[in-house]
């Protein structure tokens, strides 16, 4: 089939988790024999930080305005399906246009709990309630009870969990000695920062002889980092495996809306596991269905639990946890797995199938 995707960004992973998600999914989808066109709004902040150009699996095109996008109506109308993503600039107007134009319109929400929180307070930045029934399928980064909510309360014809995934060819263990005891990779978020403070900064203060690293953009200049916490402003996707390889453990911190909803794994969770880096994570519903606590991941709530893991886990046990997590992710959460799920749901809806997933 020919799929047109209107997403936040494919060209730049700076300050967002959308680009790497789209890259993995669409490359694997194209490998199944499909054609993909990606339409991206040309914004100055991503233009200045692009880390991706052309690719054989996808025709990447930029548009400057809604008027220019409307000039691409024949392209969208001629495709088998069009997929609109969350956080697309002028997303409500884009959605209306796509629903009028496309043979079948679908929505991919890479921020489902944030989206639903916005809708509850009347914030329609990129999605409005009246658009939801017009999307033949609502692909959601969040599974569990949220899927029923999308159908029952918002009228989605079908809601399907489409978690993020990992490309094992790019994310794999590297053979060098770790430099850091604990590392965190993620863009600054005000609701994550208190958790990062509790689960990384406080342990760093208690373990001054250990080394820590926080990587990601947009952190305020007034954050007081301990001397043993190294800061990196941005790690491009091609260097993620090296970042995880440099860490004995990595920390997964989840945004507050996603903790409340549960069933919202971050792409960093799968990337770290695929790279053979054992994970410490905050607690949320559904995590134990993805990775087994104490066997494939360590769940931590307090600084003293982080200290205990870092100081008390032997090297053999640490490696075993990492190996089990990697095996679990490669068995069910690769881009190839996700592309097959995505294709099956699109085909079902194109054929007029009902039900949810």
N, C-alpha and C positions, 0 to 999 in steps of 0.2 A: 504494500500500500504506500501511498504518498502521505506523509504526515507533516503538517506545518505547525511549528511550535512558536508561540509568542511568549517568551520568558524574560525574566529580569535581566539575566546576563549569561552568555556563554563565553564571551571574550575576556572577562576579568573575574578572578576569584577574590579580588581585594574587598575585604569587609563583608563578604557574603558567603553562604554555603550553597548557593544555588548553582553556580557555575560548575563545580566539580560533580554535583549530583546530575546535572544535565549531560555533562560530558560522558560520564560512565554509562548512564542509561541509554543515551542516543547512539553511542558507538556500538553497544551491544544490540540495540534494536535494529540498526542498519545491517549488522552482521547476520541478521536473520532474513535478509533479502529485501528490506524496505528502504524507501527513499525519504530523506529528512531535509526540511528547510527550516532554519531557525531565524526568526525575525526579532531583532533586538533594538530597543530604543537607544539612539546614540546620545549618551549622557557624558558630560565632561568628567565626572568623577571616575567612571569606568574607563573612559578613553585614555585617561592619564595613567592608568594602572593595568593595561592589558597584558595578559600572559598567555594568550591563545590566539592563533590566527586561523588560517584555513585548515580544513581537515577533509580527508577523502570521504568520510562517512556523513558529512553534513554540509549543506550550502548555507553559510552564515551571511545574512544580509542585515544592514542597519537602516533605520528610518529616523527622520528628524522630528516628525510631528504626526498628529492624527491624520491630517490631510494627506501626507505622504503615504501613510499606512493604507488609507482608503484607496489610493491608487494601485495597491497590490491586491485589490478585490478579486481579479481574475485568478491569481495564483491561489488564493485561499479557497475560492469557490471550486477550483479544479482539483483540489486535494481530496483524499478520502476522509480525512478528519483534521480538525484544528484543535490544538491544545493551548489554552491560556494559562499562564502561571501566576502564582501569588506575587504581590509586590511589583507587578508590571506598572510603570507610570501610566496614569490615566486609565487604570485597569477597568473601571466601570464602563467608560466609553469604549474601550477596546473590546470588552466582553459583549456589549450590545452589538457592535459592528460585526464581530465574529459570529455571533448567534444568528444575525440576519443573513450572513454571507456563506458560511460553511455548510457543507453537506451534513457534518456532525460536529458539534462543539463539545469539548470536554474541558474540565478545569483540573489543574494540578496544584494542590496547596502544599507547599513546602513549609508552611508556617501555621498549620491548622489551629492549634490552641490560641495563637496570637490573633488569627483571623476571627475566630469565634468571640474572643474577648472584645475585639473592635466592633463587631456587629452588635454585641449586647449593649455597648455604650453609644451606638449610633454613628460610629466612625466607619465610613464607607470609602476608605482610601483607594482600594483596588477591587473590592467586591461588595455588592449590595444584595440584600436578601432576595429581591425580585429576580436577580439573575440566576440564582442557584437552580431553580426548576428547569431553566433553559439549557443547562449543561447535561448532556446525556449521561455522563458519568463524572463523579466528583472523586478524583484520585487524592488521597489524603496521606500526609506523612504520619498521621496519628491513626492508630487502629483502636481496638477495644470498643467501649461504649460510645465513643464519639461518632462512629459510623452510623449507629442507630439514630443518634441525635440529628445528624445531617439529613437523614431521610425523614424522620418523624416530625421534627420541628421546623426544618427549612425546606422540605419538599424536594430534596435531591432524588432524581429517579433511580439512581444507583450510587452507592458510596463504597469505595474500595480502598483498602489500605495499600499504599505503594510506598514502602519504606525506602530510605536511601540505600545505597549499596556500595560495593568496592570493586575496583578492577585489580585482580590479584597479579596481573602482569606488571602493574606500576607500584602496587603496595605489597612489599614482601620483605622478609627479614634481610638485613645487611650484616656483613661480618666485620664489625669493629666494636671495640669496647665502649660502653656507655660513659658519657662525661657527666651526666646529671642523674641525681637520685630520683627526682620527680619533675616532670614537665607538663605544662598545660599549653594547648594550642587552641586559640579562639579569639574572635573579635570582642572588644570590650562591650559589656552590657551592664547597665546599672543594676538590674535584678540578679545577675550572676555574680557581681563583684563581691557582695558579702559572703557568698559561699566560697568563692576563690580565696577570700581573706581567711576564712575559717579553716579551709582544707589544704591550703598551700602556704600562705604567708605566715600563719601562726606556727605550723610545723617547721618552717624555715627558721623562725626565731628560736624555737626550742632545740633545733639541731644545727647550730652554727658551723659545724664541721662538715655538713652535707651541702651539696650543690643543687640548686633549683633553677628552672627556667620558665618564663612566661612569654609566649609568642603570639602576636596578633596586633592589629592596628586599633587606633582610636582610643587608647587608654589616656585618661587625663594626666596632665603633667604633674599634678599635685599628689598622685598616688605615692605613698611612702613605701618603697620596696626595701627589704632588708639587703644587706651587703652581699649575701650569698644567693640572691635571686637575680639571675641574668635576664635582661629584657631584649627581645627581638621584635622589631616593629611588624614585620610581615615575612611569612614563609610561603613562597609560591608552591603550588601543588607538586611540581616536579621534585621539590625538596622535602616533602612531607615524610617520605620513608626514611630519609637521613635524619630528620628531626626525631622521629620515634626511635630510630636505632641509637640515638645519642642519649636516650632516657632509660633508666632501669625500670621506672614505672611512669605511666601517664595518668593524668587526672581528667575525668569526664565531669563537666558541670553543666546542668540543664537549666534552661530558662524557666522562670516561675510559672508561666502559663502552661508550659509543657509538663512540668512536674505535677501540676494540678490535674491535667487531663490524663497523664500517664500514657503508656504505649507510644512514646515519641522518641525513638532512638536517633541520636545525632550521627551524622556521617563519620565524625571523628571516632565514634565507638568502633565501627567496622574497620576503618582505616588502621587504627592502632592495633586491633586484633590481627588483622592480616599481616601487619609488619612485625608481629611477634613481640609486641610490647605489652606487658601485663597492665591491666587497667584498675585504677581506683575510681569509683563512681559515687555520686550522690544517689539518694534513694528515690525511686518512683515506681508506680504500679506498672506492671508489664515487663519490667527489666528482666525479671527472673525467667520469663518465657523465652528470652533471647539468649542470655548467658547465665549459667548456673552460679549463684553466689557461693563463694568459698572454693569453687572448683575452677571456674572459668573467668571470674571477676571478683573483686573485693568491694563490698559496699561499705562506705564510711559515712558517719554522721558528724563526727567530732574530730578536733585536731589530735587528741590523744590516740584515736584509732589510726590515724594516718601515721603518727610517730611509731606506733606499735608495728604496723606493717613494714615500714621502711627499715626499722632497726631490728625487727625480730624475724623476718622472713629469710630463710636460707636461699642460696643461689639455686639449688636444685629445685626447690619448691617454686621459686619465682619463675623459673623457666618452664616448669610443668604447667603452671597456670596459663602462661602465655601460649604454650603449644596447644592446650585444650581449647582455648578461646579461638585460636587461629583455625583449628580443624572445624569448629562449630560454624564459624563465619563462612569458611570456604564451602561448607556443605549446604548452605542455604541463603547466603546474603551477598552473592557476587552480582555484578552487573548483568551477567548472563541469566541468572535466576530472575532478576527483577524485570529484564526485558521480556522474558517469556510470559510472566504474569501480566505485564502491561499489554502485550500483544493479544493475549487471550481475552482480556476484558474489552479491548477496542473491537476485536472481531465480533464478540458476542453482541455488543451494542450496535454495531453496523448491521448485523443480521436481524436486529430488532428483538434481541433477547432481553429478558427481565431478570429480576432478582438482584441480590447484592453479594458482596464478597468480603 
